[in-house]
Every structure is written in C-alpha cells, then in structure tokens.
C-alpha cells in the first residue's frame, strides 16, 4: 500500500472516531466539530444513504444538529480498499458499522480524498446502506 493510500485509510478511521465523539458529546464540550470540518475540501459533496445530496455547509448543519443526539453510538470501519489513486487523489471504499442500543446498521461508502495537504481532505462521499 502506498503512503497516500495509508494516509487515506488513516483519515477514514480518524474521521469516524470524530463522528462517534460528535454523536456522543454535547455541543460546546470540545472542538470536535471544528476538527471534523478541517478534514473536508471546500467543494465537498456527499450523497447520503437516502440519496440526498449535501454540500459542505449542509453537512456542517446536519452534524451540528446531531451533536450529542446519539449517546452510546459506536462506529467501526473495516474492509478498506483503494479503488484508484491518481497523482495525489485517492478513492477508497470501506464498510462502516454503526452500533447503538443493540441495533447495528452497516453501510458501504466510497470516498475521494485529496492527499496533497498534511491532512487528507475529503472531496466526495457516497454511502449505501447494506441490507
């Protein structure tokens, strides 16, 4: 695995640790949201599992609303696979498992990361629920 691929995989893991922290901690308890947002390119786009398209501002609004609203949720990622690497851009697919109150929800995600900066910046994310 190339160093950029390792950076992309590490970014997936760290970003989901931040998401878990955001879901579990009340607003203003730390700087998790600001740190979370630093991982995204200004032109970021996302397609949610429900098919809704979000830009960076809409995603920020969503995560600010969800902050502290899913206490007890745990998130794990696995099956990280590099789909392509073009110059300093990496496309990675991974499985995400969200666990809360005995209910598990799994999704497969595809992300495009710009690895030209010290912290890879997410440019695109598409999530698909797994039945």
HELIX and SHEET records of a PDB file:
HELIX    1   1 UNK A    3  UNK A   24  1                                  22    
HELIX    2   2 UNK A   32  UNK A   37  1                                   6    
HELIX    3   3 UNK A   56  UNK A   66  1                                  11    
SHEET    1   A 6 UNK A  53  UNK A  55  0                                        
SHEET    2   A 6 UNK A  40  UNK A  47 -1                                        
SHEET    3   A 6 UNK A 121  UNK A 130  1                                        
SHEET    4   A 6 UNK A 103  UNK A 114 -1                                        
SHEET    5   A 6 UNK A  89  UNK A 100 -1                                        
SHEET    6   A 6 UNK A  74  UNK A  86 -1                                        
END                                                                             
